[in-house]
Amino acid sequence: MSPFKVVITDFGDSDHSIEAGVLHGSGLDINLVRLQTRAPEELIPHVADADALIVQWATINRKVIEAMTRCKVISRYGIGVDMVDLQAAGEHGIVVANVPDFCMEEVSDSTICFIFDLNRRTFILDRYVRGGGWGSTRPIPYWPPPRMSGQTLGIVGLGNIGRVVARKAGCLGLKLLGYDPYIKPEQAAELGVELVALDDLLHLSDYVTLHCPLVAETRGLIGAAQLALMKPTACLINMARGPVVVQSALYDALVNHTITAAALDVLEQEPPDPNDPLLQLDNVIVTPHASSGSVEAAAQLRHDTAQNVVEMLSGRLPRSIVNRKALGW
């Protein structure tokens, strides 16, 4: 019997010793192939005979999936799987697995940091001092801020990360609202969150933080109409995916002071065009899709992503399968 061919399509770290250790330590005969390829047309010749794929950002569309005649599992480095055609994978009997508990602490910590920065205007004060300013009595944009205790945080998406955000934010004296059509009010109540409609959450919240997956229902979820519902003093945080927010509408809302500020770890285009007008605004914080980062999170991610492959090639199911419906299960 020939060895199982496992292809890592793309991954930012040049070292793949953790993945190799998990795969080769499983007792399975593994031929591990490492690429740095994201484009579907470039991937196809390398993955056509693969038994498993490990994917970071590569586009695994229907053409790639239809070219694979042996693949049993596609395992994603992370939580979101918007780069994989789940329906096509299911139609071809390919399991798509992720790591659902990846970076819960890290992204929730980054969210809380953004709330503090937006409230205390840390990013504005830093620029003020670097520009030669000093003292809080001079005119500073958006200063002074309101006291954070007693304000309202709206959480869109109460999955693993959204729930940890709720747990941590509840300690800050914030009132918590939530929108998630897939959980029950009593489940939200256990987190100290009042479940409300999206429009109500936007209208009532001082901070809105996004933690939903990018699917058809959430693409463009926050556009001009939704931003217009927010308070002029409110701030938007996007920790989900860039296309959840209509970026041109966000730019207009920030320029026209429809909302006060935004903090974004994700953008519609990544990396952004250096001339993107959003990057020129002084009332927005942008970080490079890095909120998941920590030594511990990276090690867990690499181990668990590879373990998904081991489970499937050993005749067992990975612990988190995201395309059960497409598989007909």
PEHUQUI-V965198 format. One record per backbone hydrogen bond with DSSP energy under -1.0 kcal/mol. CO is the residue of the C=O (numbers start at 1). NH is the residue of the N-H. If there is no record, write none. Layout:
<<CO;NH> <CO;NH>>
//
This chain:
<<4;31> <5;51> <5;52> <6;33> <7;54> <8;35> <9;37> <16;20> <17;21> <18;22> <19;23> <20;24> <21;25> <29;4> <31;6> <33;8> <38;59> <39;43> <40;44> <43;46> <43;47> <44;48> <47;50> <48;69> <51;72> <52;7> <53;75> <54;9> <55;77> <60;85> <61;65> <62;66> <63;67> <72;95> <73;53> <74;97> <75;55> <76;78> <78;99> <81;84> <83;60> <84;86> <85;89> <86;90> <87;91> <88;92> <89;94> <90;93> <95;74> <96;322> <97;76> <99;102> <103;107> <104;108> <105;109> <106;110> <107;111> <108;112> <109;113> <110;114> <111;115> <112;116> <113;117> <114;118> <115;119> <116;120> <117;122> <121;125> <122;126> <123;127> <124;128> <125;129> <126;130> <127;131> <128;133> <129;132> <140;143> <148;151> <151;175> <152;206> <152;207> <153;177> <154;209> <155;179> <156;211> <159;163> <160;164> <161;165> <162;166> <163;167> <164;168> <165;169> <166;170> <168;171> <169;172> <169;174> <173;150> <175;153> <176;194> <177;155> <178;196> <179;157> <180;183> <184;188> <185;189> <186;190> <188;191> <188;193> <189;192> <194;178> <197;201> <198;202> <199;203> <200;204> <201;205> <206;235> <207;154> <208;237> <209;156> <210;239> <215;218> <215;219> <218;221> <222;246> <223;227> <224;228> <227;230> <231;234> <234;260> <234;261> <235;208> <236;263> <237;210> <238;265> <241;244> <242;245> <243;220> <244;222> <245;247> <246;250> <247;251> <248;252> <249;253> <250;254> <251;255> <252;256> <253;258> <253;259> <261;236> <262;285> <263;238> <264;287> <273;276> <276;279> <277;280> <278;281> <283;262> <285;264> <287;289> <290;293> <294;298> <295;299> <296;300> <297;301> <298;302> <299;303> <300;304> <301;305> <302;306> <303;307> <304;308> <306;310> <307;311> <308;312> <309;313> <310;314> <311;316> <312;315> <320;98> <323;327> <324;329> <325;328>>
//
